[in-house]
Amino acid sequence: MTFVGHGIAGATIAVAVLPRDASVRSIIPTIIAFAVLANLPDAHFPGWGHDRYDISHSVFVTLVLAGVLAVPFFLSTSLCRKVGGC
């Protein structure tokens, strides 16, 4: 998938998880962040394994990375309320 396809997939996920009453000031940065994060599997980091799609595009690797990114939101209720409205 190209960076455009990854970006569109990320933007689609962002729109699906945003609260209905979200303001435009929070919608735009969230969509941009999700589009950028969706391109991480294709990043050329040393030792990342981009040459091996079974690593860089693995569902399990993605779940681990998403879990690591979600930890601050579980630890801080104020951050969770600010970003996700939980």
Backbone torsions as a table, in degrees:
resi	resn	phi	psi	omega
1	MET	NA	142.6	179.2
2	THR	-80.7	171.4	178.2
3	PHE	-62.8	-27.7	177.5
4	VAL	-68.2	-43.6	178.7
5	GLY	-64.1	-42.3	177.2
6	HIS	-63.2	-42.7	-179.5
7	GLY	-63.4	-41.7	178.9
8	ILE	-66.5	-39.5	177.5
9	ALA	-62.9	-43.8	177.9
10	GLY	-63.3	-42.9	178.9
11	ALA	-64.1	-37.7	178.6
12	THR	-64.9	-42.0	177.7
13	ILE	-64.2	-40.6	179.4
14	ALA	-60.6	-45.1	179.8
15	VAL	-63.6	-35.3	-178.9
16	ALA	-70.3	-31.2	-175.4
17	VAL	-98.8	-9.9	179.3
18	LEU	-70.3	142.9	176.1
19	PRO	-65.9	150.6	-178.5
20	ARG	-63.3	-31.2	-177.8
21	ASP	-94.2	19.6	-179.9
22	ALA	-68.6	143.4	179.3
23	SER	-82.3	160.8	178.7
24	VAL	-61.0	-33.1	179.1
25	ARG	-64.3	-24.2	177.4
26	SER	-99.5	-24.5	-178.3
27	ILE	-68.9	-50.1	-175.3
28	ILE	-60.4	-51.1	178.8
29	PRO	-63.3	-32.7	179.4
30	THR	-67.0	-44.2	178.5
31	ILE	-63.2	-42.2	178.7
32	ILE	-63.8	-43.5	180.0
33	ALA	-62.6	-43.2	179.8
34	PHE	-66.7	-37.5	178.9
35	ALA	-65.6	-40.0	177.9
36	VAL	-68.2	-45.7	-179.8
37	LEU	-63.2	-31.5	179.6
38	ALA	-68.2	-18.5	178.8
39	ASN	-89.1	-4.4	-179.8
40	LEU	-59.5	-35.1	178.6
41	PRO	-59.7	-24.3	-179.9
42	ASP	-96.9	5.7	-179.6
43	ALA	-70.2	146.0	-178.0
44	HIS	-100.0	64.0	176.4
45	PHE	-83.4	144.6	177.9
46	PRO	-61.0	131.0	178.4
47	GLY	76.3	4.8	-176.6
48	TRP	-73.3	-32.2	179.4
49	GLY	93.3	26.0	179.9
50	HIS	-61.2	-27.7	178.5
51	ASP	-68.7	-19.6	178.9
52	ARG	-113.3	105.5	-177.8
53	TYR	-65.1	-21.5	179.3
54	ASP	-68.8	-16.7	175.7
55	ILE	-98.2	-57.0	-172.2
56	SER	-70.9	-23.5	-179.8
57	HIS	-114.5	22.2	-178.3
58	SER	-77.2	139.4	176.1
59	VAL	-63.3	-37.3	-178.2
60	PHE	-68.7	-41.9	176.9
61	VAL	-64.4	-40.3	178.7
62	THR	-63.6	-41.9	178.1
63	LEU	-63.2	-39.8	177.8
64	VAL	-65.2	-45.8	179.0
65	LEU	-63.7	-40.9	177.8
66	ALA	-65.2	-37.9	177.2
67	GLY	-63.9	-41.9	178.2
68	VAL	-64.2	-40.8	179.0
69	LEU	-69.4	-26.2	-177.8
70	ALA	-83.7	-18.4	-176.6
71	VAL	-53.9	-46.8	-179.9
72	PRO	-58.9	-31.3	-179.4
73	PHE	-73.2	-31.4	176.4
74	PHE	-76.4	-29.4	-178.2
75	LEU	-83.5	-24.9	-176.9
76	SER	-123.6	108.1	179.8
77	THR	-69.1	-30.4	178.8
78	SER	-67.8	-39.3	176.8
79	LEU	-65.9	-40.3	179.0
80	CYS	-63.2	-42.9	178.6
81	ARG	-66.3	-38.8	-178.7
82	LYS	-65.6	-41.0	-174.9
83	VAL	-93.3	-49.6	-171.3
84	GLY	-107.3	-9.6	179.6
85	GLY	71.8	29.4	-179.5
86	CYS	-87.0	NA	NA
